[in-house]
């Protein structure tokens, strides 16, 4: 990030998440951004688990979705196109549904990623990479 030392958000979710929970992340994609990620982390460390890895890769013009179980990445899924632009604001909603996580970018549903790990196991929402994050809300 251009001259920024901003710490990226880590929001503890000690009670996990359940159907109906919404996570809203707002910010700006810097002009020199390469990628960023929104992770719903269950367990950190070598045998870490991530229930959702939402990873816009601007250099490749794709958004990758995945999970990590027992320290290993699963099979990647990819959304259609990339709904993010360098230098532009973004508004992402991650909505917990009965069978997965619905990613909404702006006003449009972008992708529905089916649960591989129960959402009740999630303990942390983490945003990393290049974005300037303005707000993270969980409701």
Order of alpha helices (4+ residues) and beta strands (2+ residues): beta-beta-beta-beta-beta-beta-beta-beta-beta-beta-beta-beta
